[in-house]
Amino acid sequence: MLVTTPKEETISSIIKAKEELNKALSSIEQLPPFDPQNTAFVAHLLNNHLTVLSGVAELLQLTLKDYPNKEVHLWLSGMRRVCDLMAHLTPKLINVQSSEEYELRLEKVNLALLVERACNFYRRIVEAKLINLIFEAPAESAFAWTDRVAVAATLDNLLSNAIKFSEPGSRVWVTIKTETEHILCGVRDEGPGLSSDDLGKLFQKGVRLSAQPTMGEPSSGYGLAVAKTLVDKLGGEIWCESELGRGSSFWIKLPRFQESLLLFNVKI
């Protein structure tokens, strides 16, 4: 049995994290050239990716908090600082019509693990707002055939919205369910819910709904449009179940991984 030292395990973790970051950056590089009419959509999407990247860096900082090499801590702090600066600038670009072009890379993704990591990133935010974030997943494996960066960006939209419109002291549930050919992920809150008029406007670009963030958080009106565009491109579905005054549940359904998919060069 091969025994690894703490140093070797740390190096292995950094290498794996670098591979994940390279995948995310590669997906961003695949975005097509855009003109001013595409700026809003791309800016919001980029902001989601920056949030994911910053979250990876923060989790690495927690994992490597006792790592003796001070340069590693400086690199991770610098990465988070750069992400924060870019995330501060991207909202300034969200003021024009959007584009729906985005190239995806499909692969076998452990959806339960990806969602759990997204929840871990939001722990600090929900704790500051005194919200109880509850993650529920089945014991069985939950692998999807999808693009991990696109799913992470979609989750960022749904989670940030649930927290943004929830009162302090309330609860948010994130649930994974498996079906024969699909995997579902739901985000449910105890917020104000949606009126029939709001439900009719869901997923439209640049449309702000009647509900207001409970602590003055910013809202661009593009988040759900970005989420729908990505999920549609992934061959999935996204929908909302809500009643005014009774909270909201947003669900995404994605294709479940099947071994036969590896026999085909599937490209969306």
Sequence and secondary structure as in RCSB ss.txt:
>XXXX:A:sequence
MLVTTPKEETISSIIKAKEELNKALSSIEQLPPFDPQNTAFVAHLLNNHLTVLSGVAELLQLTLKDYPNKEVHLW
LSGMRRVCDLMAHLTPKLINVQSSEEYELRLEKVNLALLVERACNFYRRIVEAKLINLIFEAPAESAFAWTDRVA
VAATLDNLLSNAIKFSEPGSRVWVTIKTETEHILCGVRDEGPGLSSDDLGKLFQKGVRLSAQPTMGEPSSGYGLA
VAKTLVDKLGGEIWCESELGRGSSFWIKLPRFQESLLLFNVKI
>XXXX:A:secstr
     HHHHHHHHHHHHHHHHHHHHHHHHTS    GGGHHHHHHHHHHHHHHHHHHHHHHHHHTTT S HHHHHH
HHHHHHHHHHHHHHGGGG SS B        EEEEHHHHHHHHHHHHHHHHHHTT EEEEE  SS  EEEE HHH
HHHHHHHHHHHHHHTS TT EEEEEEEE SSEEEEEEEE S    HHHHHHTT TT   S   TT     S HHH
HHHHHHHHTT EEEEEE TTS EEEEEEEEB  GGGGGS    
